[in-house]
Amino acid sequence: MKPADLDGLDRTRAVERLTALWALNEAGLGGLIHALRVPFTGIVVGSTAVVLIALIAFFAERKAKAILKATVIVLLVKAAASPHTPLPAYASVAFQGVAGAALFGFLPSLRLGALLLGLLALWQGAAQKLLVMTILYGKSLWEAVDAVGRWMLERMGGGPGELSPTGWFLVFYLGYYTIAGLITGWLAGAIPGEIAQALKNPPPAPPVSSEDPGIPSLAPARKPWWRRAPFRAGLVLAVLLGVLMWVYPGQEGWVRGARVFARALVVLALWLWVVRPVGMALFRRFRRREQGVYGAEVSRALEDFPALRQAAATAWRQSEASSGFRRWKYFLVRVIVLALAGDSTSKGASPDGLPTDL
């Protein structure tokens, strides 16, 4: 189904609403997704972004331009709503937007573009984690993975194979993200059709009120100490040092451990005192420049947040019968339909307009 088939729907306003929903996803919807008790919530947040980018391409007349504009607005809103967001998170949003603009701008098939974007977005997240770990701990990290892997193989009676334990780890790790990317891409290509069908008989938009909507807070909750980056980095470092002492007993183990510790300190110091300040200064310059161009669009996106929060509350209640990933998909479709129907329900719509077999 083409968006042109949706009589009475303002496609420009639909793109604005989807952009605001993408910004809400980046700025705070992750807190609600945590409440779904879905494992690997980072993947779910990234997958939600892929679906919304595909929908922007579905409704926009000039797909690449609309996605790039939406990306800039999302970055500005994310900076305004979550000022302590780390630089890698901005990099992920920018990558998703630029990749989406390139794919949907040049590929005639929405489903193919969505499939490729799902793969690229999930691969980018996986590669970013591996790159950070390698830069922080160096070659010793992978030597430790190999040592532990070989020890486990020996205890299970296995011999050395053609592929090292590090290789197997990378195969399974990247394979997991590849499967998640394929699922994300398939959903991102299929959901626009469901949205378009549901919008032919949309439900009434939920009223905006100051009452508690009955859903977990959409604001990004402060992580407990054991889930914060410094603790996790220190834990990995402690395990790595222990493995090095075990593999290389005596003075050699201490020397290798000291090198890894010194490397981590140097990398963290460079990040904290050189890379991050320079990166944030460049980003602030980008914000000042783009705020003058897209200031009105950013304000409208922020003004849409209360209505989108109410839509999320309604979708949350309607998804209670499902759980896990199924609830995420059900919730996502519902909240998008409610968000897009908010400006088009004045014509009169049935409250049963949404399909119940999603």
C-alpha positions in Angstrom: 0.0 0.0 0.0 1.2 3.5 -0.9 0.9 6.4 1.5 -1.0 8.2 -1.3 -3.9 5.7 -0.6 -4.4 7.3 2.8 -6.9 10.0 2.0 -6.8 12.9 4.4 -3.5 12.1 6.0 -1.0 15.0 6.1 2.2 13.3 5.0 4.4 16.2 6.1 2.8 16.1 9.6 3.1 12.3 9.6 6.9 12.6 9.1 7.1 15.3 11.8 5.2 12.9 14.3 7.5 10.0 13.4 10.6 12.2 13.8 9.3 13.2 17.3 8.6 9.6 18.1 12.2 8.7 17.0 13.5 11.5 19.2 11.4 10.2 22.1 12.8 6.7 21.5 16.4 8.0 21.7 15.7 10.4 24.6 13.7 8.3 27.0 11.6 5.4 25.5 14.4 3.0 26.5 13.2 3.3 30.1 9.8 1.8 29.0 11.4 -0.9 26.9 13.4 -1.9 30.1 10.0 -2.5 31.7 9.1 -5.0 28.9 11.8 -7.2 30.4 13.2 -7.9 27.0 16.8 -9.0 26.9 19.4 -6.8 25.1 17.3 -3.6 25.4 19.9 -1.8 23.4 19.1 -3.9 20.4 15.4 -3.2 20.9 15.9 0.6 21.0 18.1 0.4 17.9 15.4 -1.8 16.2 12.7 0.7 17.0 14.8 3.5 15.4 15.1 1.4 12.2 11.3 0.9 12.1 10.7 4.6 12.5 13.3 5.5 9.8 11.6 3.1 7.4 8.3 4.7 8.1 9.7 8.2 7.5 10.8 6.8 4.1 7.4 5.3 3.5 5.5 8.6 4.1 8.0 11.1 2.8 8.0 12.3 -0.8 11.8 13.0 -0.9 13.0 10.1 1.3 16.7 10.9 1.6 16.2 14.5 2.4 13.5 13.8 4.9 15.6 11.2 6.8 18.6 13.4 6.9 16.5 16.3 8.3 14.9 14.0 10.8 18.3 12.8 11.9 19.5 16.3 12.7 16.3 17.1 14.6 16.6 13.9 16.6 20.2 14.7 17.5 19.2 18.2 18.6 16.2 16.9 20.7 18.4 14.1 22.2 21.0 16.7 23.3 18.3 18.9 24.8 16.4 16.2 26.6 19.4 14.1 27.6 22.4 16.5 27.9 24.6 13.8 29.5 24.4 11.4 26.5 27.8 10.0 25.6 29.3 10.7 22.2 29.0 7.1 20.9 25.2 7.3 21.2 25.1 10.4 19.0 27.4 8.6 16.5 24.9 5.6 16.4 22.0 7.9 15.7 23.9 9.7 13.0 25.0 6.4 11.4 21.4 5.1 11.4 20.2 8.3 9.8 22.9 8.6 7.1 22.6 4.9 6.3 18.9 5.1 6.0 19.0 8.2 3.8 21.5 6.4 1.5 19.6 3.1 1.3 16.0 4.5 0.9 17.2 7.3 -1.4 18.8 5.0 -3.9 16.9 1.7 -3.6 13.4 1.5 -5.1 12.3 -1.3 -2.7 11.3 -0.2 0.8 11.5 -3.8 2.1 15.1 -4.3 0.7 16.2 -0.9 2.1 14.7 -1.8 5.5 16.3 -5.2 5.5 19.8 -3.7 4.7 19.3 -0.9 7.3 18.4 -3.4 10.0 21.6 -5.3 9.3 23.8 -2.3 9.1 22.4 -0.7 12.2 22.8 -3.8 14.3 26.3 -4.5 12.9 27.3 -1.0 13.7 26.3 -1.4 17.3 28.2 -4.7 17.6 31.3 -3.4 15.9 31.3 -0.3 18.1 31.4 -2.5 21.2 34.2 -4.7 19.9 36.2 -1.6 18.8 35.9 0.0 22.2 36.9 -3.2 24.0 39.9 -3.7 21.7 41.1 -0.1 22.0 40.7 -0.2 25.8 42.4 -3.6 26.5 44.4 -4.3 23.4 45.6 -7.6 22.1 45.7 -9.1 25.6 41.9 -9.2 25.7 41.8 -11.6 22.8 44.7 -13.6 24.1 42.8 -14.1 27.3 39.6 -15.2 25.4 41.8 -17.7 23.5 43.4 -19.0 26.7 40.1 -19.5 28.5 38.5 -21.0 25.4 41.3 -23.6 24.9 41.1 -24.5 28.6 37.4 -25.1 28.3 37.8 -27.2 25.2 40.5 -29.3 26.9 38.2 -30.0 29.9 35.5 -31.1 27.5 37.8 -33.5 25.7 38.1 -31.4 22.5 41.2 -30.7 20.6 42.4 -27.6 18.8 40.2 -26.9 15.8 40.8 -24.8 12.7 39.0 -21.9 14.2 40.4 -20.4 17.5 38.1 -19.7 20.5 38.3 -16.0 19.6 37.1 -16.8 16.1 34.2 -18.8 17.5 33.3 -16.0 19.9 33.2 -13.5 17.0 31.2 -15.9 14.9 28.5 -16.3 17.6 28.6 -12.7 18.6 28.3 -11.3 15.1 25.9 -14.1 14.2 23.5 -13.1 17.0 23.5 -9.5 15.8 23.1 -10.6 12.2 20.0 -12.6 13.1 18.6 -9.6 15.1 19.3 -7.4 12.1 17.5 -9.6 9.7 14.5 -9.8 12.0 14.6 -6.0 12.5 14.8 -5.4 8.8 12.0 -7.7 8.0 9.7 -6.0 10.6 10.7 -2.6 9.4 9.7 -3.6 5.9 6.4 -5.2 7.0 5.2 -2.7 9.6 4.5 0.2 7.2 1.8 -1.8 5.5 0.2 -2.6 8.8 0.3 1.0 9.8 -1.2 2.1 6.5 -4.0 -0.4 6.8 -4.8 0.6 10.4 -4.8 4.3 9.5 -7.7 3.7 6.9 -10.0 3.5 10.0 -8.0 5.1 12.8 -8.8 5.1 16.5 -9.4 8.4 18.3 -6.3 10.0 19.7 -6.0 9.8 23.5 -6.5 13.1 25.2 -3.5 14.9 26.6 -3.8 15.2 30.3 -1.6 15.9 33.3 -2.6 12.7 35.0 -0.2 9.7 35.5 -0.5 7.7 32.3 0.1 4.5 34.1 3.3 3.5 32.3 6.9 3.4 33.5 8.7 6.7 33.2 9.9 7.6 29.8 12.8 9.6 31.2 16.1 7.7 31.1 16.4 6.2 34.6 19.8 6.4 36.4 21.5 3.1 36.0 22.5 1.2 39.2 26.2 1.3 39.9 26.8 -2.3 38.7 25.5 -1.4 35.3 27.5 1.7 34.7 30.4 1.8 32.3 33.2 2.4 34.8 32.2 -0.6 36.9 31.8 -2.9 33.9 35.1 -1.7 32.5 36.8 -2.3 35.8 35.2 -5.7 36.1 36.5 -6.8 32.7 39.9 -5.4 33.5 40.0 -7.4 36.8 39.0 -10.6 35.0 41.5 -10.0 32.3 44.3 -9.4 34.8 43.4 -12.6 36.6 43.5 -14.6 33.4 46.9 -13.2 32.5 48.3 -14.1 35.9 46.9 -17.7 35.5 48.2 -18.1 31.9 51.6 -16.5 32.6 52.5 -17.5 36.1 55.3 -15.6 37.8 56.9 -12.3 36.8 55.7 -12.5 33.2 52.1 -12.5 34.3 52.6 -9.4 36.5 54.4 -7.6 33.7 51.7 -8.3 31.2 49.0 -7.3 33.7 50.8 -4.1 34.4 50.9 -3.3 30.7 47.2 -3.9 30.3 46.4 -1.8 33.3 48.7 1.1 32.1 47.1 0.9 28.6 43.6 1.1 30.0 44.6 4.2 32.1 46.2 5.9 29.1 43.2 5.2 26.9 40.7 6.4 29.5 42.8 9.5 30.1 42.9 10.3 26.4 39.2 9.8 26.1 38.3 11.9 29.2 40.7 14.8 28.6 41.2 14.9 24.8 38.7 13.0 22.7 35.5 13.7 24.6 36.1 17.4 25.2 37.0 18.0 21.5 34.1 15.9 20.3 31.6 17.7 22.6 33.0 21.0 21.5 32.5 20.1 17.8 29.0 18.8 18.6 28.1 22.0 20.5 29.2 23.9 17.4 27.0 21.7 15.2 24.1 22.3 17.6 24.4 26.0 17.5 24.5 26.0 13.7 21.7 23.6 13.1 19.5 25.1 15.9 19.3 28.2 13.9 18.0 26.2 10.9 15.8 23.7 12.6 14.8 25.5 15.8 11.1 25.5 14.9 11.1 21.8 14.1 12.8 21.0 17.3 10.3 23.0 19.3 7.4 21.2 17.6 9.0 17.8 18.3 9.3 18.7 22.0 5.7 20.0 22.0 4.6 16.6 20.6 6.1 14.7 23.5 3.1 15.0 25.9 0.7 13.7 23.2 3.1 10.9 22.3 3.4 10.0 25.9 -0.4 9.7 26.2 -0.3 7.6 23.0 2.3 5.4 24.6 0.2 5.0 27.7 -2.8 3.8 25.7 -0.7 1.5 23.6 1.0 0.2 26.8 -2.4 -0.7 28.3 -3.6 -2.3 25.1 -0.5 -4.5 24.9 -0.9 -6.1 28.4 -2.0 -9.4 27.0 1.4 -9.9 25.3 4.9 -10.2 26.7 8.5 -9.9 25.6 9.3 -9.2 22.0 5.7 -9.8 21.0 4.6 -7.0 23.3 7.2 -4.7 21.9 6.0 -5.2 18.4 2.3 -4.9 19.4 3.1 -1.8 21.5 5.2 -0.2 18.7 2.5 -0.6 16.0 -0.2 0.7 18.3 1.8 3.8 19.5 2.7 4.7 15.9 -0.9 4.4 14.7 -2.1 6.5 17.6 0.6 9.1 17.0 -0.2 9.4 13.3 -3.9 9.4 13.8 -3.7 12.3 16.3 -4.1 14.9 13.5 -6.6 13.0 11.4 -9.3 11.7 13.7 -11.5 14.8 13.4 -13.3 13.1 10.5 -14.8 10.6 13.0 -13.2 7.3 13.6 -14.2 4.0 15.1 -12.4 3.2 18.4 -12.1 -0.3 17.0 -10.1 0.9 14.1 -6.9 -1.0 15.0 -6.5 -4.6 14.0 -6.4 -7.0 17.0 -4.4 -9.7 15.5 -1.0 -8.0 15.3 
